[in-house]
């Protein structure tokens, strides 16, 4: 008798960004992959080898939006299983960072070939507009996470030695 094989999914750490404009609206990108229905997601992406989550957040902000501005604090961490746009099922670890840019112009000339193909549009949403959306958005608890940040940037908790 042979032992059952155990499938191990690759790990995919990612930095995601809650980019909130001065009017309190959240930036979202619409993804249109061929293998599933369209969905909306915040800017962000995989952490490259040797990068920290914070470094990935800065890089992804620039690549996906063209914005250069300070990255705020990490405001959430989530783990999930999902299928990447390349069709690979992964164990995702996503860390969310707050970004409040002064210049909210979005430039997409830094998108990769894959992003150019599947990220056809972007939009700034109010919480009510996102709640009324008839397409899926990720993560499912995004509105609650976003509304927690509406009062202003999160304050880092002091460390206890």
N, C-alpha and C positions, 0 to 999 in steps of 0.2 A: 504494500500500500504506500502510495506517495503522499507526502505532506501537501496540503492545499497551498497554492501560490498566494502570496499576499501582494496586492497592488499598492504601490506607494506613489502618491501624487507628488509632483515637484512642488516645492515651496515657491511662492511668488510674493515677495515683499513689495509694497507699493506706497508711494506718497500721493495723497489726494488733497485737493485744495478747495476750501470754502472761500471763493473769491466773492466778496460782498462789496458792492458799490456804495457811494455816499447816500443813496436813497434806500439802502437796505435790501437791494435786489441781489440775487445769487446767479452767478454765471454757470450755465450748463451747456454741454455739447450733446448733439443728437447723433447717435451711432446708427448706421444702417447696414449691418452685416448681411450677407446673403443667406446665412444658415439659420437665422432667427429673426423674430420681429424687431423693429426699431426700438431703441431705448435711449434714455437721457442719463448723463453722468457728469459729475464735476470734473474739471481738469485734473490731470495727474497721470501717473503711470509707474511702471516697475522701477525699483531701485537697481541701479547698475552695480556690478561687482566692485567692491571697494568703496562704494558710496554709503553715506549715512542717509537716513530718511530725510533729514533736513536738507542735505545737499541735493538729493533727488527732487525735493519740493521746489527748490530754487531753479534747478535745471528744467523740470517739467513746466513750471510756470512760464518760463521764457519760451521754451519750445512750442508749447500749445497756445499761448496767448500773446507772445511778444512782450509781455510786461516784465519790467525790471523794478522790483520794489521789495521792501523787507517782508520776510515771511514771519508771520506771527506764531503764537504758541501752538503746540499740538493740542487739539481739543477733543480728539477721540481716537480710539484704536478698535478695529474690528477684525474678526477672523471669519472666513467663509470659504466654501468650496464653489468654484465657478469655472466656466469654460472660457478661455481667452479667445480673442478675435482670431487667433491662429488655429483654434480648435483643440487646444490642450486643456484637459481638466487639471486644475491646480488647487492647492491649499493656499488661499490668499490671506495675507496679513496686511491690512491697510491702516495707515496712520493719516489722520486728517489734520491739516494745518489751516489756520485762519489767515486770510490775506485781505487787506483793506487798501487797495491801490488808490492813489490820487488820480492817476491817468487811467481811465477804464477803456481806452481804445483797444480792441482785440485785433491782433495781427496773426494770421495763420500761416505765414510763409515759412515757419520753422517746422511744419508738420512733416512727418515721415511719409513715405509712399503709401503705407497702409492707412495712416490717419487721413491722408488726402482722399483715399477711396471711401472710407467709412464714416468720417466725421464731416458730413456735408453742411451742417449748420450749427449755429450757437445762438443762445438767447439769454437775456437777463430776466429772471423770474421774480415775482413777489411770492410770498408763501401761498396766498390764495390762488394765484395762477398755476403754481406747481401742483397744488392739491386738486385743481380742476382738470389737470392734464389727462387726456385719454390714452396716453402711452405710458409704459413702464419707466420708472426712474430708479436709480440705485444710489445709495442704499435705501431700503424701505423706510428707515427711520430718519431720513435726511431732513424732513421738515422740522421735526423736534430738535434735532442736532443744530440746525440753522437758527431756529428761534431762540435757542439757548445763548447764541452769540449776538443776538440783535441789540442787546443793551450796551455792547461795546466789547473790546478785546478781553479775552479771558485773562485773569491774573494768575501767574504761576504760583503753585502752592509751595510754601517754604519747605525745604528738606529738613529732616530731623536727624541729627547725628547720634 
